[in-house]
């Protein structure tokens, strides 16, 4: 296949050994800068994607996809709402719950807790707490048994284990001659769970639904019903669909609403990191400007001869656009290959670095996770590659335009 003469000369300039070694060095630095910028952008975004996926999975392991509750925290006739939800094809399971605040005390230690009344069989179908038990089983919660299941951190703070007793103080008090006194009830610890979310491990206590209704004077009412969907991403759509079916006193809330601040913060951070690292790629790409300007200066005589032989200004411009674009393509492809390779093997690379340094880079005691997750998304990689190529192409325009304006007589005057 015969190449156009512009492509032939541009590629020849790219691979030819130049007499000026400094130009070759600057050109290499430009390519390496683009490659490193692209690789860094892919790795950082992949880590943030992996972190978001990991935390989302842990949140959904203990939080329901969708909740139907009442504005006054009492939802009577909850089976009717459960039947309404079960008519939707996306709903896989429904479980009633009672939410209340309380104080747990044991051996002189007092801790605040979110007390959740559940039906163990239904709750197991909605969330994964039953599969995260360190001791005991969620099914050990029996009506009238007044058993309690604690998060591992809450149990540690109270200094209790399975079989020990804890006392629950509720805000619903009893009126006595001495005044309003808080209600007290002793529970037996029948299980301890660990969901690897400090917020829940350190504050969540689960009791049987009937016990919670009795203790918090709910009667047959509940705080709401929790739904599990076939796809958590359908929760906002289903919530909007419920809006026209629920009575005025009831409302639907999905998991994105319950964790809106966290996901909003992660999304903003991801966008800012994308902008910052894209600027690094831009700086590396615009190094091509200085490289091509020096090449144009070095090839003034060649440009003049080509113009004398009949090459048009557009052809001269194409030569240097091709040369710079090929450098941008080489840097982008190298960066994509390196970034994807590193991002896919972070689970091997990070432990190796930790062994060499003799320290842990990601501590489970400080962060929500004890490893560096990574998720490479093809959309991110494609966007990064296209932006890098576009910046590289833009960087070639000014030097190429400058070369096209060069006059043969002026260029050959001192040759």
ABEGO torsion letter per residue (X at the ends): XBBBAAAAAAAAAAABBBABAAAAAAAAAAAAAAAAAAAAAAAAAAAAAAAAAAAAAAAAAABBABBBBBAAGBBBGAAAAAAAAAABAABABBBBBBBBBBBBBBGGBBBBBBBBBBBAAAAAAABAAAAABABEBAAABBBGAGBBBBBAAAAAAAGBBBGBBBBBBBABBBBBAAEBBBBBBBBBBABBBBAGBAAAAAABBBBBAAAAAAAAGAEABBAEBBBBBABAAAAAAAAAAAAAABBAABBBBBAAAAAAAAAAAAAAAAAAAAAAAAAAAAAAAAAAAAAAAAAAAAAAAAAAAAAAAGBBAAAAAAAAAAAAAAAAAAAAAAAAAAAAAAAAAAAAAAAAAAAAAGBBABBAAABABABBBBBBBAAAAAAAAAAAAAAAAAAAAAAAAAAAABBAAAAAAAX
